[in-house]
Amino acid sequence: MWSFLGFGKSDSGNAVEKKELPNNATNTEKPKPCCACPDTKRARDQCFLDKGDSAEQDCHHLIIAHRECMASFGYKV
């Protein structure tokens, strides 16, 4: 039923095996932007929720920390 998504059985009737990463793929590839800096992102977002209208000033140090973390992964924000 879900074979078009890679689930279920293969043409030979055996369970579909996990596909291996291509030879050029490594664990050192940069993560997606949403997953790169979860700790600084969480702290920044919570500060914005807590501070409301004054968040831009009060949370500036957390904004800078998150930008620096993202830059360390090669993202320009």
mmCIF file of the N, C-alpha and C atoms, coordinates in Angstrom:
data_MODEL
# 
_entry.id   MODEL 
# 
loop_
_atom_site.group_PDB 
_atom_site.id 
_atom_site.type_symbol 
_atom_site.label_atom_id 
_atom_site.label_alt_id 
_atom_site.label_comp_id 
_atom_site.label_asym_id 
_atom_site.label_entity_id 
_atom_site.label_seq_id 
_atom_site.pdbx_PDB_ins_code 
_atom_site.Cartn_x 
_atom_site.Cartn_y 
_atom_site.Cartn_z 
_atom_site.occupancy 
_atom_site.B_iso_or_equiv 
_atom_site.pdbx_formal_charge 
_atom_site.auth_seq_id 
_atom_site.auth_comp_id 
_atom_site.auth_asym_id 
_atom_site.auth_atom_id 
_atom_site.pdbx_PDB_model_num 
ATOM 1   N N  . MET A 1 1  ? 0.815  -1.194  0.000  1.00 0.00 ? 1  MET A N  1 
ATOM 2   C CA . MET A 1 1  ? 0.000  0.000   0.000  1.00 0.00 ? 1  MET A CA 1 
ATOM 3   C C  . MET A 1 1  ? 0.861  1.262   0.000  1.00 0.00 ? 1  MET A C  1 
ATOM 4   N N  . TRP A 1 2  ? 1.854  1.312   0.882  1.00 0.00 ? 2  TRP A N  1 
ATOM 5   C CA . TRP A 1 2  ? 2.710  2.485   0.978  1.00 0.00 ? 2  TRP A CA 1 
ATOM 6   C C  . TRP A 1 2  ? 4.032  2.281   0.255  1.00 0.00 ? 2  TRP A C  1 
ATOM 7   N N  . SER A 1 3  ? 4.107  1.331   -0.610 1.00 0.00 ? 3  SER A N  1 
ATOM 8   C CA . SER A 1 3  ? 5.375  1.002   -1.259 1.00 0.00 ? 3  SER A CA 1 
ATOM 9   C C  . SER A 1 3  ? 5.932  2.168   -2.071 1.00 0.00 ? 3  SER A C  1 
ATOM 10  N N  . PHE A 1 4  ? 5.069  3.046   -2.563 1.00 0.00 ? 4  PHE A N  1 
ATOM 11  C CA . PHE A 1 4  ? 5.565  4.183   -3.331 1.00 0.00 ? 4  PHE A CA 1 
ATOM 12  C C  . PHE A 1 4  ? 6.365  5.147   -2.450 1.00 0.00 ? 4  PHE A C  1 
ATOM 13  N N  . LEU A 1 5  ? 6.216  5.056   -1.126 1.00 0.00 ? 5  LEU A N  1 
ATOM 14  C CA . LEU A 1 5  ? 6.988  5.870   -0.197 1.00 0.00 ? 5  LEU A CA 1 
ATOM 15  C C  . LEU A 1 5  ? 8.197  5.131   0.352  1.00 0.00 ? 5  LEU A C  1 
ATOM 16  N N  . GLY A 1 6  ? 8.393  3.892   -0.090 1.00 0.00 ? 6  GLY A N  1 
ATOM 17  C CA . GLY A 1 6  ? 9.522  3.118   0.375  1.00 0.00 ? 6  GLY A CA 1 
ATOM 18  C C  . GLY A 1 6  ? 9.183  2.209   1.543  1.00 0.00 ? 6  GLY A C  1 
ATOM 19  N N  . PHE A 1 7  ? 7.897  2.108   1.885  1.00 0.00 ? 7  PHE A N  1 
ATOM 20  C CA . PHE A 1 7  ? 7.479  1.229   2.966  1.00 0.00 ? 7  PHE A CA 1 
ATOM 21  C C  . PHE A 1 7  ? 6.927  -0.053  2.373  1.00 0.00 ? 7  PHE A C  1 
ATOM 22  N N  . GLY A 1 8  ? 6.893  -1.089  3.159  1.00 0.00 ? 8  GLY A N  1 
ATOM 23  C CA . GLY A 1 8  ? 6.289  -2.333  2.699  1.00 0.00 ? 8  GLY A CA 1 
ATOM 24  C C  . GLY A 1 8  ? 7.298  -3.304  2.158  1.00 0.00 ? 8  GLY A C  1 
ATOM 25  N N  . LYS A 1 9  ? 6.927  -3.957  1.097  1.00 0.00 ? 9  LYS A N  1 
ATOM 26  C CA . LYS A 1 9  ? 7.778  -5.013  0.550  1.00 0.00 ? 9  LYS A CA 1 
ATOM 27  C C  . LYS A 1 9  ? 8.340  -4.599  -0.796 1.00 0.00 ? 9  LYS A C  1 
ATOM 28  N N  . SER A 1 10 ? 9.513  -5.123  -1.080 1.00 0.00 ? 10 SER A N  1 
ATOM 29  C CA . SER A 1 10 ? 10.136 -4.867  -2.370 1.00 0.00 ? 10 SER A CA 1 
ATOM 30  C C  . SER A 1 10 ? 9.542  -5.812  -3.405 1.00 0.00 ? 10 SER A C  1 
ATOM 31  N N  . ASP A 1 11 ? 9.972  -5.684  -4.655 1.00 0.00 ? 11 ASP A N  1 
ATOM 32  C CA . ASP A 1 11 ? 9.467  -6.545  -5.719 1.00 0.00 ? 11 ASP A CA 1 
ATOM 33  C C  . ASP A 1 11 ? 9.748  -8.010  -5.458 1.00 0.00 ? 11 ASP A C  1 
ATOM 34  N N  . SER A 1 12 ? 10.836 -8.314  -4.753 1.00 0.00 ? 12 SER A N  1 
ATOM 35  C CA . SER A 1 12 ? 11.189 -9.707  -4.502 1.00 0.00 ? 12 SER A CA 1 
ATOM 36  C C  . SER A 1 12 ? 10.413 -10.299 -3.334 1.00 0.00 ? 12 SER A C  1 
ATOM 37  N N  . GLY A 1 13 ? 9.604  -9.488  -2.647 1.00 0.00 ? 13 GLY A N  1 
ATOM 38  C CA . GLY A 1 13 ? 8.823  -9.987  -1.534 1.00 0.00 ? 13 GLY A CA 1 
ATOM 39  C C  . GLY A 1 13 ? 9.506  -9.847  -0.196 1.00 0.00 ? 13 GLY A C  1 
ATOM 40  N N  . ASN A 1 14 ? 10.770 -9.442  -0.174 1.00 0.00 ? 14 ASN A N  1 
ATOM 41  C CA . ASN A 1 14 ? 11.481 -9.236  1.083  1.00 0.00 ? 14 ASN A CA 1 
ATOM 42  C C  . ASN A 1 14 ? 11.186 -7.841  1.614  1.00 0.00 ? 14 ASN A C  1 
ATOM 43  N N  . ALA A 1 15 ? 11.292 -7.689  2.910  1.00 0.00 ? 15 ALA A N  1 
ATOM 44  C CA . ALA A 1 15 ? 11.090 -6.369  3.501  1.00 0.00 ? 15 ALA A CA 1 
ATOM 45  C C  . ALA A 1 15 ? 12.117 -5.399  2.937  1.00 0.00 ? 15 ALA A C  1 
ATOM 46  N N  . VAL A 1 16 ? 11.710 -4.161  2.735  1.00 0.00 ? 16 VAL A N  1 
ATOM 47  C CA . VAL A 1 16 ? 12.610 -3.156  2.191  1.00 0.00 ? 16 VAL A CA 1 
ATOM 48  C C  . VAL A 1 16 ? 13.685 -2.848  3.224  1.00 0.00 ? 16 VAL A C  1 
ATOM 49  N N  . GLU A 1 17 ? 14.920 -2.855  2.781  1.00 0.00 ? 17 GLU A N  1 
ATOM 50  C CA . GLU A 1 17 ? 16.032 -2.584  3.677  1.00 0.00 ? 17 GLU A CA 1 
ATOM 51  C C  . GLU A 1 17 ? 16.287 -1.089  3.742  1.00 0.00 ? 17 GLU A C  1 
ATOM 52  N N  . LYS A 1 18 ? 16.954 -0.659  4.822  1.00 0.00 ? 18 LYS A N  1 
ATOM 53  C CA . LYS A 1 18 ? 17.318 0.742   4.950  1.00 0.00 ? 18 LYS A CA 1 
ATOM 54  C C  . LYS A 1 18 ? 18.280 1.101   3.841  1.00 0.00 ? 18 LYS A C  1 
ATOM 55  N N  . LYS A 1 19 ? 18.083 2.283   3.284  1.00 0.00 ? 19 LYS A N  1 
ATOM 56  C CA . LYS A 1 19 ? 19.013 2.750   2.263  1.00 0.00 ? 19 LYS A CA 1 
ATOM 57  C C  . LYS A 1 19 ? 20.203 3.389   2.954  1.00 0.00 ? 19 LYS A C  1 
ATOM 58  N N  . GLU A 1 20 ? 21.371 3.144   2.416  1.00 0.00 ? 20 GLU A N  1 
ATOM 59  C CA . GLU A 1 20 ? 22.575 3.713   2.993  1.00 0.00 ? 20 GLU A CA 1 
ATOM 60  C C  . GLU A 1 20 ? 22.821 5.086   2.397  1.00 0.00 ? 20 GLU A C  1 
ATOM 61  N N  . LEU A 1 21 ? 23.562 5.915   3.146  1.00 0.00 ? 21 LEU A N  1 
ATOM 62  C CA . LEU A 1 21 ? 23.911 7.237   2.667  1.00 0.00 ? 21 LEU A CA 1 
ATOM 63  C C  . LEU A 1 21 ? 24.841 7.122   1.473  1.00 0.00 ? 21 LEU A C  1 
ATOM 64  N N  . PRO A 1 22 ? 24.763 8.062   0.546  1.00 0.00 ? 22 PRO A N  1 
ATOM 65  C CA . PRO A 1 22 ? 25.716 8.052   -0.562 1.00 0.00 ? 22 PRO A CA 1 
ATOM 66  C C  . PRO A 1 22 ? 27.134 8.212   -0.027 1.00 0.00 ? 22 PRO A C  1 
ATOM 67  N N  . ASN A 1 23 ? 28.094 7.784   -0.812 1.00 0.00 ? 23 ASN A N  1 
ATOM 68  C CA . ASN A 1 23 ? 29.492 7.829   -0.381 1.00 0.00 ? 23 ASN A CA 1 
ATOM 69  C C  . ASN A 1 23 ? 29.957 9.236   -0.044 1.00 0.00 ? 23 ASN A C  1 
ATOM 70  N N  . ASN A 1 24 ? 29.391 10.257  -0.697 1.00 0.00 ? 24 ASN A N  1 
ATOM 71  C CA . ASN A 1 24 ? 29.839 11.625  -0.459 1.00 0.00 ? 24 ASN A CA 1 
ATOM 72  C C  . ASN A 1 24 ? 29.127 12.276  0.723  1.00 0.00 ? 24 ASN A C  1 
ATOM 73  N N  . ALA A 1 25 ? 28.159 11.614  1.345  1.00 0.00 ? 25 ALA A N  1 
ATOM 74  C CA . ALA A 1 25 ? 27.451 12.165  2.499  1.00 0.00 ? 25 ALA A CA 1 
ATOM 75  C C  . ALA A 1 25 ? 28.230 11.870  3.773  1.00 0.00 ? 25 ALA A C  1 
ATOM 76  N N  . THR A 1 26 ? 28.328 12.869  4.620  1.00 0.00 ? 26 THR A N  1 
ATOM 77  C CA . THR A 1 26 ? 29.035 12.695  5.882  1.00 0.00 ? 26 THR A CA 1 
ATOM 78  C C  . THR A 1 26 ? 28.196 13.256  7.016  1.00 0.00 ? 26 THR A C  1 
ATOM 79  N N  . ASN A 1 27 ? 28.579 12.936  8.239  1.00 0.00 ? 27 ASN A N  1 
ATOM 80  C CA . ASN A 1 27 ? 27.894 13.473  9.408  1.00 0.00 ? 27 ASN A CA 1 
ATOM 81  C C  . ASN A 1 27 ? 28.280 14.920  9.688  1.00 0.00 ? 27 ASN A C  1 
ATOM 82  N N  . THR A 1 28 ? 29.249 15.449  8.950  1.00 0.00 ? 28 THR A N  1 
ATOM 83  C CA . THR A 1 28 ? 29.700 16.814  9.177  1.00 0.00 ? 28 THR A CA 1 
ATOM 84  C C  . THR A 1 28 ? 28.945 17.813  8.316  1.00 0.00 ? 28 THR A C  1 
ATOM 85  N N  . GLU A 1 29 ? 27.959 17.367  7.548  1.00 0.00 ? 29 GLU A N  1 
ATOM 86  C CA . GLU A 1 29 ? 27.171 18.292  6.752  1.00 0.00 ? 29 GLU A CA 1 
ATOM 87  C C  . GLU A 1 29 ? 26.403 19.206  7.684  1.00 0.00 ? 29 GLU A C  1 
ATOM 88  N N  . LYS A 1 30 ? 26.202 20.458  7.251  1.00 0.00 ? 30 LYS A N  1 
ATOM 89  C CA . LYS A 1 30 ? 25.550 21.390  8.152  1.00 0.00 ? 30 LYS A CA 1 
ATOM 90  C C  . LYS A 1 30 ? 24.069 21.050  8.304  1.00 0.00 ? 30 LYS A C  1 
ATOM 91  N N  . PRO A 1 31 ? 23.537 21.233  9.517  1.00 0.00 ? 31 PRO A N  1 
ATOM 92  C CA . PRO A 1 31 ? 22.136 20.905  9.766  1.00 0.00 ? 31 PRO A CA 1 
ATOM 93  C C  . PRO A 1 31 ? 21.213 21.924  9.105  1.00 0.00 ? 31 PRO A C  1 
ATOM 94  N N  . LYS A 1 32 ? 19.946 21.581  9.014  1.00 0.00 ? 32 LYS A N  1 
ATOM 95  C CA . LYS A 1 32 ? 18.957 22.521  8.498  1.00 0.00 ? 32 LYS A CA 1 
ATOM 96  C C  . LYS A 1 32 ? 18.910 23.727  9.426  1.00 0.00 ? 32 LYS A C  1 
ATOM 97  N N  . PRO A 1 33 ? 18.566 24.905  8.906  1.00 0.00 ? 33 PRO A N  1 
ATOM 98  C CA . PRO A 1 33 ? 18.539 26.099  9.750  1.00 0.00 ? 33 PRO A CA 1 
ATOM 99  C C  . PRO A 1 33 ? 17.635 25.953  10.981 1.00 0.00 ? 33 PRO A C  1 
ATOM 100 N N  . CYS A 1 34 ? 16.550 25.236  10.838 1.00 0.00 ? 34 CYS A N  1 
ATOM 101 C CA . CYS A 1 34 ? 15.624 25.080  11.968 1.00 0.00 ? 34 CYS A CA 1 
ATOM 102 C C  . CYS A 1 34 ? 16.208 24.240  13.088 1.00 0.00 ? 34 CYS A C  1 
ATOM 103 N N  . CYS A 1 35 ? 17.231 23.459  12.793 1.00 0.00 ? 35 CYS A N  1 
ATOM 104 C CA . CYS A 1 35 ? 17.789 22.520  13.770 1.00 0.00 ? 35 CYS A CA 1 
ATOM 105 C C  . CYS A 1 35 ? 19.208 22.865  14.197 1.00 0.00 ? 35 CYS A C  1 
ATOM 106 N N  . ALA A 1 36 ? 19.767 23.936  13.671 1.00 0.00 ? 36 ALA A N  1 
ATOM 107 C CA . ALA A 1 36 ? 21.181 24.232  13.886 1.00 0.00 ? 36 ALA A CA 1 
ATOM 108 C C  . ALA A 1 36 ? 21.502 24.647  15.321 1.00 0.00 ? 36 ALA A C  1 
ATOM 109 N N  . CYS A 1 37 ? 20.714 25.497  15.916 1.00 0.00 ? 37 CYS A N  1 
ATOM 110 C CA . CYS A 1 37 ? 21.031 26.062  17.242 1.00 0.00 ? 37 CYS A CA 1 
ATOM 111 C C  . CYS A 1 37 ? 19.797 26.043  18.136 1.00 0.00 ? 37 CYS A C  1 
ATOM 112 N N  . PRO A 1 38 ? 19.352 24.878  18.541 1.00 0.00 ? 38 PRO A N  1 
ATOM 113 C CA . PRO A 1 38 ? 18.088 24.811  19.287 1.00 0.00 ? 38 PRO A CA 1 
ATOM 114 C C  . PRO A 1 38 ? 18.125 25.516  20.644 1.00 0.00 ? 38 PRO A C  1 
ATOM 115 N N  . ASP A 1 39 ? 19.260 25.502  21.333 1.00 0.00 ? 39 ASP A N  1 
ATOM 116 C CA . ASP A 1 39 ? 19.319 26.122  22.656 1.00 0.00 ? 39 ASP A CA 1 
ATOM 117 C C  . ASP A 1 39 ? 19.221 27.640  22.584 1.00 0.00 ? 39 ASP A C  1 
ATOM 118 N N  . THR A 1 40 ? 19.982 28.255  21.682 1.00 0.00 ? 40 THR A N  1 
ATOM 119 C CA . THR A 1 40 ? 19.918 29.716  21.565 1.00 0.00 ? 40 THR A CA 1 
ATOM 120 C C  . THR A 1 40 ? 18.593 30.149  20.968 1.00 0.00 ? 40 THR A C  1 
ATOM 121 N N  . LYS A 1 41 ? 18.053 29.360  20.071 1.00 0.00 ? 41 LYS A N  1 
ATOM 122 C CA . LYS A 1 41 ? 16.748 29.678  19.475 1.00 0.00 ? 41 LYS A CA 1 
ATOM 123 C C  . LYS A 1 41 ? 15.658 29.633  20.548 1.00 0.00 ? 41 LYS A C  1 
ATOM 124 N N  . ARG A 1 42 ? 15.674 28.598  21.377 1.00 0.00 ? 42 ARG A N  1 
ATOM 125 C CA . ARG A 1 42 ? 14.669 28.444  22.427 1.00 0.00 ? 42 ARG A CA 1 
ATOM 126 C C  . ARG A 1 42 ? 14.738 29.605  23.420 1.00 0.00 ? 42 ARG A C  1 
ATOM 127 N N  . ALA A 1 43 ? 15.950 29.968  23.841 1.00 0.00 ? 43 ALA A N  1 
ATOM 128 C CA . ALA A 1 43 ? 16.117 31.063  24.798 1.00 0.00 ? 43 ALA A CA 1 
ATOM 129 C C  . ALA A 1 43 ? 15.654 32.385  24.198 1.00 0.00 ? 43 ALA A C  1 
ATOM 130 N N  . ARG A 1 44 ? 16.016 32.628  22.948 1.00 0.00 ? 44 ARG A N  1 
ATOM 131 C CA . ARG A 1 44 ? 15.605 33.868  22.270 1.00 0.00 ? 44 ARG A CA 1 
ATOM 132 C C  . ARG A 1 44 ? 14.093 33.938  22.144 1.00 0.00 ? 44 ARG A C  1 
ATOM 133 N N  . ASP A 1 45 ? 13.480 32.851  21.702 1.00 0.00 ? 45 ASP A N  1 
ATOM 134 C CA . ASP A 1 45 ? 12.027 32.832  21.518 1.00 0.00 ? 45 ASP A CA 1 
ATOM 135 C C  . ASP A 1 45 ? 11.289 33.004  22.841 1.00 0.00 ? 45 ASP A C  1 
ATOM 136 N N  . GLN A 1 46 ? 11.780 32.344  23.889 1.00 0.00 ? 46 GLN A N  1 
ATOM 137 C CA . GLN A 1 46 ? 11.131 32.469  25.200 1.00 0.00 ? 46 GLN A CA 1 
ATOM 138 C C  . GLN A 1 46 ? 11.239 33.891  25.724 1.00 0.00 ? 46 GLN A C  1 
ATOM 139 N N  . CYS A 1 47 ? 12.375 34.522  25.504 1.00 0.00 ? 47 CYS A N  1 
ATOM 140 C CA . CYS A 1 47 ? 12.562 35.902  25.924 1.00 0.00 ? 47 CYS A CA 1 
ATOM 141 C C  . CYS A 1 47 ? 11.566 36.810  25.203 1.00 0.00 ? 47 CYS A C  1 
ATOM 142 N N  . PHE A 1 48 ? 11.376 36.602  23.913 1.00 0.00 ? 48 PHE A N  1 
ATOM 143 C CA . PHE A 1 48 ? 10.416 37.403  23.157 1.00 0.00 ? 48 PHE A CA 1 
ATOM 144 C C  . PHE A 1 48 ? 8.999  37.208  23.684 1.00 0.00 ? 48 PHE A C  1 
ATOM 145 N N  . LEU A 1 49 ? 8.656  35.990  24.053 1.00 0.00 ? 49 LEU A N  1 
ATOM 146 C CA . LEU A 1 49 ? 7.324  35.731  24.602 1.00 0.00 ? 49 LEU A CA 1 
ATOM 147 C C  . LEU A 1 49 ? 7.154  36.395  25.970 1.00 0.00 ? 49 LEU A C  1 
ATOM 148 N N  . ASP A 1 50 ? 8.199  36.352  26.786 1.00 0.00 ? 50 ASP A N  1 
ATOM 149 C CA . ASP A 1 50 ? 8.125  36.901  28.143 1.00 0.00 ? 50 ASP A CA 1 
ATOM 150 C C  . ASP A 1 50 ? 8.141  38.421  28.173 1.00 0.00 ? 50 ASP A C  1 
ATOM 151 N N  . LYS A 1 51 ? 8.919  39.036  27.305 1.00 0.00 ? 51 LYS A N  1 
ATOM 152 C CA . LYS A 1 51 ? 9.139  40.488  27.372 1.00 0.00 ? 51 LYS A CA 1 
ATOM 153 C C  . LYS A 1 51 ? 8.144  41.308  26.569 1.00 0.00 ? 51 LYS A C  1 
ATOM 154 N N  . GLY A 1 52 ? 7.487  40.710  25.590 1.00 0.00 ? 52 GLY A N  1 
ATOM 155 C CA . GLY A 1 52 ? 6.480  41.439  24.818 1.00 0.00 ? 52 GLY A CA 1 
ATOM 156 C C  . GLY A 1 52 ? 7.063  42.602  24.045 1.00 0.00 ? 52 GLY A C  1 
ATOM 157 N N  . ASP A 1 53 ? 6.525  43.812  24.313 1.00 0.00 ? 53 ASP A N  1 
ATOM 158 C CA . ASP A 1 53 ? 6.912  45.000  23.552 1.00 0.00 ? 53 ASP A CA 1 
ATOM 159 C C  . ASP A 1 53 ? 8.362  45.421  23.748 1.00 0.00 ? 53 ASP A C  1 
ATOM 160 N N  . SER A 1 54 ? 8.948  45.096  24.876 1.00 0.00 ? 54 SER A N  1 
ATOM 161 C CA . SER A 1 54 ? 10.331 45.506  25.136 1.00 0.00 ? 54 SER A CA 1 
ATOM 162 C C  . SER A 1 54 ? 11.343 44.426  24.748 1.00 0.00 ? 54 SER A C  1 
ATOM 163 N N  . ALA A 1 55 ? 10.875 43.414  24.056 1.00 0.00 ? 55 ALA A N  1 
ATOM 164 C CA . ALA A 1 55 ? 11.727 42.261  23.740 1.00 0.00 ? 55 ALA A CA 1 
ATOM 165 C C  . ALA A 1 55 ? 12.941 42.612  22.898 1.00 0.00 ? 55 ALA A C  1 
ATOM 166 N N  . GLU A 1 56 ? 12.776 43.513  21.941 1.00 0.00 ? 56 GLU A N  1 
ATOM 167 C CA . GLU A 1 56 ? 13.903 43.820  21.060 1.00 0.00 ? 56 GLU A CA 1 
ATOM 168 C C  . GLU A 1 56 ? 15.097 44.349  21.850 1.00 0.00 ? 56 GLU A C  1 
ATOM 169 N N  . GLN A 1 57 ? 14.839 45.172  22.848 1.00 0.00 ? 57 GLN A N  1 
ATOM 170 C CA . GLN A 1 57 ? 15.929 45.702  23.684 1.00 0.00 ? 57 GLN A CA 1 
ATOM 171 C C  . GLN A 1 57 ? 16.367 44.682  24.730 1.00 0.00 ? 57 GLN A C  1 
ATOM 172 N N  . ASP A 1 58 ? 15.402 44.091  25.430 1.00 0.00 ? 58 ASP A N  1 
ATOM 173 C CA . ASP A 1 58 ? 15.715 43.197  26.538 1.00 0.00 ? 58 ASP A CA 1 
ATOM 174 C C  . ASP A 1 58 ? 16.346 41.875  26.098 1.00 0.00 ? 58 ASP A C  1 
ATOM 175 N N  . CYS A 1 59 ? 16.083 41.464  24.893 1.00 0.00 ? 59 CYS A N  1 
ATOM 176 C CA . CYS A 1 59 ? 16.563 40.158  24.410 1.00 0.00 ? 59 CYS A CA 1 
ATOM 177 C C  . CYS A 1 59 ? 17.707 40.289  23.413 1.00 0.00 ? 59 CYS A C  1 
ATOM 178 N N  . HIS A 1 60 ? 18.258 41.488  23.288 1.00 0.00 ? 60 HIS A N  1 
ATOM 179 C CA . HIS A 1 60 ? 19.297 41.735  22.285 1.00 0.00 ? 60 HIS A CA 1 
ATOM 180 C C  . HIS A 1 60 ? 20.480 40.786  22.436 1.00 0.00 ? 60 HIS A C  1 
ATOM 181 N N  . HIS A 1 61 ? 20.900 40.520  23.660 1.00 0.00 ? 61 HIS A N  1 
ATOM 182 C CA . HIS A 1 61 ? 22.049 39.624  23.875 1.00 0.00 ? 61 HIS A CA 1 
ATOM 183 C C  . HIS A 1 61 ? 21.747 38.200  23.394 1.00 0.00 ? 61 HIS A C  1 
ATOM 184 N N  . LEU A 1 62 ? 20.489 37.777  23.500 1.00 0.00 ? 62 LEU A N  1 
ATOM 185 C CA . LEU A 1 62 ? 20.112 36.439  23.023 1.00 0.00 ? 62 LEU A CA 1 
ATOM 186 C C  . LEU A 1 62 ? 20.019 36.397  21.496 1.00 0.00 ? 62 LEU A C  1 
ATOM 187 N N  . ILE A 1 63 ? 19.601 37.510  20.906 1.00 0.00 ? 63 ILE A N  1 
ATOM 188 C CA . ILE A 1 63 ? 19.555 37.614  19.444 1.00 0.00 ? 63 ILE A CA 1 
ATOM 189 C C  . ILE A 1 63 ? 20.972 37.491  18.883 1.00 0.00 ? 63 ILE A C  1 
ATOM 190 N N  . ILE A 1 64 ? 21.900 38.212  19.500 1.00 0.00 ? 64 ILE A N  1 
ATOM 191 C CA . ILE A 1 64 ? 23.301 38.178  19.058 1.00 0.00 ? 64 ILE A CA 1 
ATOM 192 C C  . ILE A 1 64 ? 23.877 36.771  19.219 1.00 0.00 ? 64 ILE A C  1 
ATOM 193 N N  . ALA A 1 65 ? 23.592 36.126  20.350 1.00 0.00 ? 65 ALA A N  1 
ATOM 194 C CA . ALA A 1 65 ? 24.104 34.772  20.590 1.00 0.00 ? 65 ALA A CA 1 
ATOM 195 C C  . ALA A 1 65 ? 23.575 33.794  19.537 1.00 0.00 ? 65 ALA A C  1 
ATOM 196 N N  . HIS A 1 66 ? 22.296 33.932  19.182 1.00 0.00 ? 66 HIS A N  1 
ATOM 197 C CA . HIS A 1 66 ? 21.723 33.033  18.173 1.00 0.00 ? 66 HIS A CA 1 
ATOM 198 C C  . HIS A 1 66 ? 22.326 33.312  16.798 1.00 0.00 ? 66 HIS A C  1 
ATOM 199 N N  . ARG A 1 67 ? 22.522 34.573  16.461 1.00 0.00 ? 67 ARG A N  1 
ATOM 200 C CA . ARG A 1 67 ? 23.149 34.918  15.179 1.00 0.00 ? 67 ARG A CA 1 
ATOM 201 C C  . ARG A 1 67 ? 24.563 34.338  15.092 1.00 0.00 ? 67 ARG A C  1 
ATOM 202 N N  . GLU A 1 68 ? 25.318 34.452  16.181 1.00 0.00 ? 68 GLU A N  1 
ATOM 203 C CA . GLU A 1 68 ? 26.683 33.914  16.188 1.00 0.00 ? 68 GLU A CA 1 
ATOM 204 C C  . GLU A 1 68 ? 26.677 32.401  16.048 1.00 0.00 ? 68 GLU A C  1 
ATOM 205 N N  . CYS A 1 69 ? 25.739 31.748  16.710 1.00 0.00 ? 69 CYS A N  1 
ATOM 206 C CA . CYS A 1 69 ? 25.640 30.295  16.593 1.00 0.00 ? 69 CYS A CA 1 
ATOM 207 C C  . CYS A 1 69 ? 25.306 29.903  15.153 1.00 0.00 ? 69 CYS A C  1 
ATOM 208 N N  . MET A 1 70 ? 24.345 30.585  14.552 1.00 0.00 ? 70 MET A N  1 
ATOM 209 C CA . MET A 1 70 ? 23.971 30.279  13.162 1.00 0.00 ? 70 MET A CA 1 
ATOM 210 C C  . MET A 1 70 ? 25.149 30.538  12.223 1.00 0.00 ? 70 MET A C  1 
ATOM 211 N N  . ALA A 1 71 ? 25.879 31.604  12.467 1.00 0.00 ? 71 ALA A N  1 
ATOM 212 C CA . ALA A 1 71 ? 27.040 31.921  11.630 1.00 0.00 ? 71 ALA A CA 1 
ATOM 213 C C  . ALA A 1 71 ? 28.112 30.841  11.735 1.00 0.00 ? 71 ALA A C  1 
ATOM 214 N N  . SER A 1 72 ? 28.205 30.204  12.909 1.00 0.00 ? 72 SER A N  1 
ATOM 215 C CA . SER A 1 72 ? 29.199 29.149  13.068 1.00 0.00 ? 72 SER A CA 1 
ATOM 216 C C  . SER A 1 72 ? 28.897 27.936  12.185 1.00 0.00 ? 72 SER A C  1 
ATOM 217 N N  . PHE A 1 73 ? 27.642 27.823  11.730 1.00 0.00 ? 73 PHE A N  1 
ATOM 218 C CA . PHE A 1 73 ? 27.261 26.759  10.803 1.00 0.00 ? 73 PHE A CA 1 
ATOM 219 C C  . PHE A 1 73 ? 27.245 27.245  9.361  1.00 0.00 ? 73 PHE A C  1 
ATOM 220 N N  . GLY A 1 74 ? 27.614 28.504  9.147  1.00 0.00 ? 74 GLY A N  1 
ATOM 221 C CA . GLY A 1 74 ? 27.688 29.050  7.800  1.00 0.00 ? 74 GLY A CA 1 
ATOM 222 C C  . GLY A 1 74 ? 26.449 29.773  7.344  1.00 0.00 ? 74 GLY A C  1 
ATOM 223 N N  . TYR A 1 75 ? 25.492 30.002  8.237  1.00 0.00 ? 75 TYR A N  1 
ATOM 224 C CA . TYR A 1 75 ? 24.267 30.716  7.870  1.00 0.00 ? 75 TYR A CA 1 
ATOM 225 C C  . TYR A 1 75 ? 24.462 32.199  8.096  1.00 0.00 ? 75 TYR A C  1 
ATOM 226 N N  . LYS A 1 76 ? 23.979 32.998  7.156  1.00 0.00 ? 76 LYS A N  1 
ATOM 227 C CA . LYS A 1 76 ? 24.067 34.465  7.273  1.00 0.00 ? 76 LYS A CA 1 
ATOM 228 C C  . LYS A 1 76 ? 22.677 34.982  7.628  1.00 0.00 ? 76 LYS A C  1 
ATOM 229 N N  . VAL A 1 77 ? 22.538 35.408  8.876  1.00 0.00 ? 77 VAL A N  1 
ATOM 230 C CA . VAL A 1 77 ? 21.243 35.931  9.335  1.00 0.00 ? 77 VAL A CA 1 
ATOM 231 C C  . VAL A 1 77 ? 21.383 37.338  9.844  1.00 0.00 ? 77 VAL A C  1 
# 
